[in-house]
Amino acid sequence: MAVLDGVEFTVTSGGRDLQEYDVGADEAAVIRENLSHPDSPHVVKYIEAIPGAEFQLKYTLKKNYSFGKANYTCFKTEIDGKKVSGPVITLQKYRRRGTFTTVRCGVYSPEGSQSKERPFYWKELLTTDEKPNATPAELKEKYSQLGTIQVKVLRAKGFAVGPASETQVAISDELVPEKALKGRAVDATMGLQSLRPTARVTKYDGDHIDECPRVVFIFQYRSRDALQRLGILPRTPEPLPLEARDPDSLTLDQARELLRRQMAEREAARAKIKKEKAAENLRQLAAIRVKREASATFVPEDEGISIVEAPVKKPRLRARSRRSVRLIYQSEEEKASHGERRAA
């Protein structure tokens, strides 16, 4: 938490105070040069903005705070260079407790007799690489305070003048030229939620008793990724694989996932071994087949055996009947002689 000269300022979100991170000396010097009152005591911090999350501004006067001749202290607050309704803590309220804390959750926007506000939240900053139609001075005035919450603490002497009026805050969804950011790691901006009821706010009017702010708080909000790129937060390390973790540290789902992986690996190993064995069997069978074929066609020369070609058989003629042959080849005389021999 940022505390200076008895004043504390904190940004909260999700019911907790956001962690604050120091800014480098060189960057802090540049910020100080751009302050409207560079001689005022100031605090510069980084905080993490979570897009979509609501946030609140908490102001506290500690026990050692001095009002001097003032009867109230006001907190002039700007977000992204836009003025929002800042609280007032009176000397009377402070003396009752010896300390006092107040919280602003959004922009005050009364409707008739009802007090309402539009809660703060962070949203993603949308940019464009198109060339802007504006001068460098205009770009600086419009965009130099993006991603910044600035609070000026001022002591004053005056009185309440009645209910506060609506705070006009223009929220635009227009694309921001990247040229306007000048390399700054700004990736979030302020958004406003829908109206909701809130406590009544009183307006005060008076004169400041100091020539410059008593204290100035400057909080630069960035996403986690931007803070890591700036070196403010360490890079998120790669998580250890489940296989390398202590089994006792695994959740039930992680243990199941690890078991599933191990079973899949064993099944893959079995399939690989089976495939390799099948390939080896095929190689062995092929080798045996080649060996058998070689043994059937090869005869060693020292066995004294020669291979000769078998003679070609002539086609066998069908034998004809002897009687038929005789009948065919006998003359007439032979027929008569043959008849006499048969008669005898």
C-alpha positions, 0 to 999 in steps of 0.5 A: 500500500502507498502511504505518504505524509499520513495519507494512504491510497489503495486500489482494490479489486475482487475484495482485496488490495491490489499488489503494488510494484515499484517503478524504475528510477528513470521512469519515475524521473520522467513521470515527475517532470510531467507532473503539474506540480513536480515539487509535491511529494509523490508516489508512483506504483504499478498495479495489475489490471484484470480486464473485465474486473471491477475496481475501487479506489480507497482513500485513508487519512492515517493517525499522523495526518495534519489538517493544518488550518484546513477543515476538510481534505479533498482527493482530486482523482483522474483516471486516463486523464478524465476527472472522476468524483473524488471524496472529501474527508472533513476534520470533524469526521476525522477527529471522531475516530482519529483516522478515516477511510472512504471508498469510491466505486464508480462515477457519481450519477444521480437520477432525480432524488436517487443517488446512483453510480456507474462502477469502474471496471477495466477493459482491453485497450483497442489500438490501430496502426492507421496514421492518426489525423492529429498533431503530436501535441494533440495526441499527447494531450488526449492519450498520454494519461491512458492506463494511469490513476492519479490522485492529488491530496489537497487541504482546504477551508470551506463548507458544504453547499449541497448534493453533488451534481453528476460527474460527466465522464466520456467513455469511448470505444474508439481505436487508439493510434499505436503512434500515440502510445509511443511504445508504452506497454498500455493495454487496458483502459477504464470502463463504466458499468450500468447504473446502480444505487449508491450513497448520497454525495455532498459537494464542498466549496472552499479555498486551498490552504497549500500552494501545491498538492499535499501528496500526489499518487500515481498508479499505472495499471497494466495487464499481467502480460504487459507487466511481464514484458516490462520486467515488473513481474517474472515470466510464468515458468512452463509447468512441469510435465505430470511425469516429472512431478511428485505423485503425492502432489497430483490432483485426482484429475492429474493422476487420471491423466497421467495413468491414461498417458502411461497406458497409452505409451505401454499400448504403443510400445506393445504394438511396436514390438508386435510389428517388429516381430512380424517384420522379422518373421517375414524376413526369416521366411523369405530367407528360408524360401530362397535357400530351398530354391537354391538347394533344388537347382544346384548340384556340386561338380565333384559328385560325378553326376552330369545332367543330360537332356532327356530324348524327345519321344516320337509320337506313338502310332496306333496299330491297325488290325492285321486282317484289315491290312491283309484285306487292303493289300491282297491281290485277286490271285492271292484272294483265290489262293487264300480261299483254297488254303482256308477250304483245305 
